[in-house]
Amino acid sequence: MRATIREVAERAGVAPCTVSRVLNGHDADHMRPETKERILASIRELDYRPVKAAQRLRRQRTHALGILVPDITNLYFALLIRGIESVASERGFTSLICDSSHDPRREARYLDMLLAEDAEGVLLVPTGRVNVSAVERLTARDVRVMLVDRRIEGFPVVEADNRGASRALGEHILGLGYRRVAYISGPAEVSTAEDRLGGFRDAFDAAGVRFVAVERGAFTFESGFDAARKILRKEKVDAVVAANDLMAFGVLRAAEEEGLAVPGDIGVAGFDHVPHVPYATFLRPELTTVDVPVDEMGREAARRLLAGADDPLKLATRLVPGGTCIARRRTE
């Protein structure tokens, strides 16, 4: 059976797109010699032979980049797209923007469409259950792929330091005196959600404090509202922390409907700093959250894709204390 480009990549310990660049002579100035030699050795050992017809096809330049996100209505992803598109436009590339709607089947169809449209590169925020073979079909045809915000093993990524930032947020919440805390996470298959849950748990484990409850949401307002209402009707809590701001806004609505004042009766915190979007600044008190440099994340992902970089990059974040969490007097 003919060896695949992914098998070569796995043996060499690199991403499939890195193997593609070596095969196509695009490795100059940005690849360590030992990495290139390891790839060439893996090609020889596996007797890998690329499909020549596909290589000829990929030499045609279209100056088009694909951008595929899970939810274009989410302001976080809209800002990410803006960052990517600004760099693409500066470099003379057009952008093909696609919305997977959190559906891995739709995501796979869009990836195949971008291949058919001869996109030269794809910037992908995966659903979390991504069809890896659909991504591999791109890299096998020398289409550069850069993941943004969320990881898939074996592919380059630009993301935020979600775990470290979430630990800092947890330490802040504990420092204010909150102890009966519930957490609303994102989907288990999404690396961003697991990193944020893990970081928050790190802070609480270090302090010897346990969560009152953990619920799963979908990074949407509705899922935050539903999860918060479930928690507030079942548990006595003094704070609810959500894995993104949209879900935190849902928590605020649920608290209001349950007759709870924020921050007097209950503290609320989020993640992403959506409030820097103009209309969200009207929220009072301002949300306690973490600022993720999402626009810069998009810009950096586009720069690195166009430069052919394949090492992972993790961007720093910033804790944003707000009025939805305040210092509390310990009552227990």
N, C-alpha and C positions, 0 to 999 in steps of 0.2 A: 504494500500500500504506500502511495506517495506521501512523504512527510509534509506536514502543514507548517505554515509560518509561525503559528502559535507554539507548536512543538519545538521549533528552533528557539523561539523566544524563551520558553520555559527552561530549556537546557542551558541557555546562556544567562538566565537570570535578568532579562530585560523585557521591555514592552514590545509587542509585535510591531508597532510603528518604528521602533528603533532598528529592528531587523530590516524593515522595508527601506529605511534610509541608507543602510549599508549596501543593500542589493542595488539601489538606484544611484549610488555615488553621491548622496546628499549628506555625508557625515563629516565633511571638513569643518574644522575650527570649533566644533562644539561637542566632540566625543573623545573621551580618553582612549589612547591607543590600546590599552589592555582590554577595554570594553569591546572595541572593534575586533581585536584578535579573538576574544572569547566567542563572539558571534560567528566569525569566519570558521573557527574550529567546530562549532556546533553544526554549521551548514555542511562542512565536510563529513562529520561523523554521521549525520542523518541522511546524507546524500540528497539534500534538499534541492529541488529544481523549480524555480518560479515559472508561472504561466506566462509565456512570452507575449501572447496576444493581449493580456491584461496590462503588462508593462508598457507596450506600445500605446495602448489607449490612454494610460495615465500621463503620458508625456504631453498631451494636449492641455494647454492652459485655459481655464475658464474664468479665473479670478472670482470664484464664488465660494463663500463659506456657508456651511450649514450651522444653524443654532437651534438646538432642540432642548426645550425645558418642560417640566411637568405641568406647569400652570401659568399661562401668560397673564392671567388676571391677578396673580399674586404680585404685589408691589415689589417684593424682594427680587423675584425673577425678572420683572420689568426693568429694574435698575441694573441687574446683571446683564441683560440684553443690551441696554444702553451703553454700558462700558465696553462690551465686546464690539458692538457695531461702530462705536466711535473710532476704535483702532482699525477695524476692517476698512472703514471709509477712508481714513487717512492713508492707508496703504493701497488704495485703489481696488478694493474688493467689494463686491456686492454681498448682501446677507440674505440667506433664505431662512426665515424664522418659522419654526414649527412648535406646536403645542401637543405634547403626548397625553395630556389630561390624566396623568397618573396611570395610564393604561399601557402595560408592557407590550401588548400586541400592536397597539397604535404606534408605540415607539419604534418597534421593529419595522413597521411599514414605512415610517418616515425615514429611517436609516437606509432602507432599500431605495426609497425615492431619491434621497440625496446622492446615493451611489449612481443611480440612473441619470441624474442631472449633472454628473461629473463635477460635484463639489470637490474642491482641492483640499478642504479640511472641514472637520466637524467639531464643534464645541458642544459637549453633551452634559446635561445635568440628568443623570439616569433616574428612572423611576424607583430603582432599588431592586427590581426583579428583572433587570434588563436581559434581553436575549443576547448573550455574549457572541453567539455565532453571527448575529447581524452586525455587530461591531467588527468582528474578524473579517467579514466580507469586505468591509471598507479598507482595513489595513492591508489585506491581501492584494488590493488593487492600488496600493500606495497612496491611499487617502489618509492624511494625517488626522488623528483623533486626540483631542484633549478633553479630559473630564474636568468639570467645574463644580465645586461645592461638595460633591459626593464621590466616593471612591468605588472603583471596581478593581480587584486585584489584577495586576499585570498591565495596567494602563496609566499613563502620566496624569497627574491631577494638580489643580490649583485649588486650595481650600483654606478655610479659616482654622485657627487653633480652637476648635469647638470644645475639646475636652478641657483644656487649660482654662478657657474662658468660663465654662460652666462650673468648674471647681471654684473659681474666684467668685462667681455669683452665689454659689452655695455658702461660701465662707462669709460673704456679706450678709446674707439672710440670717445665718446663725449669729453673726456679730450683733445684729439688731435685736436679738433675743427671741426670735421665732423658733419654736421647737416642734409644734404639731403641724408639720408641713406635708402637703400632698403635691405630687408631681404629675404633670400631663406630658407624656413623651410623644414623639412622632412614630411612624411605622417602624417596626423592628428590623425590616430589611434595608432601611436607609442608614448609611454610615453616619450621616450628620446627626440623626436622632439618637443613635446608640452612643456616639461620642458625647453628646450633651447630657444624656442620662448618666453615662459613666462618670463624667466629671463632677456632676452634682452629687452622685453617690460617693465619690472619692472624698468630698468635703465632709459629708455627713458621717461616713465611716471613721474618718480621722477624729471627729468630735465625739464619736460614740453615740450618735443620735440616729434613730431609724425613721424612715418616712412613715407617715400615717397611711398613705395609699399611693399607688402608681396606676394611672390609667393611660391608655393609648389613644392618641388622636391622629389626625391626618394632615396636620399643619394648616387647617382651615378654621375660619371663625366658627362655623357650625359644629365642628368636632370638638373645639375647645369649650363651647357652650354646653354641649351634651355631656362631655366628660366632667365638667365642673359641677353641673347640676346633679349628676350622679354622686359625686363626692360630697357635696354640701348637704344633700338629703340623707346621707348615710353616716358621715363622719363629722366629728367635732375637730375643726382645723383652725389654726390661726394664720395660715398662709397657703396660697396655691401658686405654684410656679409652673409656667408653660414653656415648652421647648421652642416656641416662636411667638412673635408679637400678635399675629392674627389669632392664635388660640388664646393668648392672654386677653385680647379684646373680648373674646367669647366668655372668658371667666368673669370679666367685669360685668357683662350683661347678666350672667347667671347670678352673680352676687346681688346685683340690683333686684332681680326678680325674687330672690329669696329674702329680701329685706335686710341685707347686710351692707354696712357702710365700709367703703374703702378709703383710707386705711384704718379707720377706727375699729371696726370689727374684724377685719381680715386684710392681710397683705396680699398683693398680687405682683408677680414679676413675669417678664417675658424674655425674648432673645431675638436679636436682629436689628433693633433700633429702627423699626418702621416709622416711629414718630418724627424722624427728620424729613419725611415727606410732608409737604406744606399743610394739607388739611388735617393731618393727624396731630399737629402741634396744638390743636384746640382742646385736646384731651386734658382735663384737669381732675385730680393732680396728674402730673406727668408720670409715665410708666417707668418703673425700675426695669432696666433691661441691659443688654450687652450690644454694643455697637460693632457690627460686622462691616468691614470695608468692601461692601458688595460691588460697588462701581469699579473700584480698583481691582477687585478679584476678576471681574470680567475683562478689564483692560489687560491685566497681566496674563490671563489665560490666552487671549488673542495674540499678544506679543510673543509668548513662548511657543504657541503653535506655529506662527509664521516664521519663527527663528529656528524651528526644528528641535527645541529643547525637550527632553523627556524625563528629567528628574522632577520629583514632586516638590511642590512649594506650599508652605503653610504661612498664612498671613496673620499678623498680630491683631487682637481685638481690644476693645476698651469697655470697662464696666461703666454703666451710666446710672448712678443712683437717682431714683425719682421719688415722688411723693406717695406712690402707691405702697411703699414699704417704709415703715418708720420704726424708731427704737421703741421697744416694748418693755413694760415692767413684767418680770417673771412672776407668774402666779402659781407655779407648781415646781 
